[in-house]
Amino acid sequence: MHQLKYWLYKAQRPHSRAASSATFRAVAVTAPEPENDRLWIQVGSARIAVRPGFDPHLLRDVVAALVPEC
């Protein structure tokens, strides 16, 4: 509480450097994506993240393109 009173006092002073140089910056905060909602598939040196709701046909095509034919 003491710290809050100090900053309120400092902001109200007419010649305060903190009050004259303060600017407002809007910031959007987003929640980080959880790491455990995906399955990692390693094909050679490529690493693919597969999340719920993935397109299995696309995954099959990507894996087929990464695997060399013998």
Contacts in CASP RR format, 6 or more apart in sequence:
PFRMAT RR
TARGET T0000
AUTHOR 0000-0000-0000
METHOD contacts of the structure
MODEL  1
MHQLKYWLYKAQRPHSRAASSATFRAVAVTAPEPENDRLWIQVGSARIAV
RPGFDPHLLRDVVAALVPEC
7 18 0 8 1.000
10 16 0 8 1.000
10 18 0 8 1.000
10 19 0 8 1.000
11 18 0 8 1.000
11 19 0 8 1.000
11 22 0 8 1.000
12 19 0 8 1.000
13 19 0 8 1.000
37 51 0 8 1.000
37 52 0 8 1.000
38 49 0 8 1.000
38 50 0 8 1.000
38 51 0 8 1.000
39 49 0 8 1.000
39 50 0 8 1.000
39 51 0 8 1.000
40 47 0 8 1.000
40 48 0 8 1.000
40 49 0 8 1.000
40 50 0 8 1.000
41 47 0 8 1.000
41 48 0 8 1.000
41 50 0 8 1.000
41 59 0 8 1.000
41 63 0 8 1.000
42 48 0 8 1.000
43 63 0 8 1.000
43 66 0 8 1.000
43 67 0 8 1.000
44 66 0 8 1.000
46 66 0 8 1.000
48 59 0 8 1.000
48 62 0 8 1.000
48 63 0 8 1.000
50 59 0 8 1.000
END
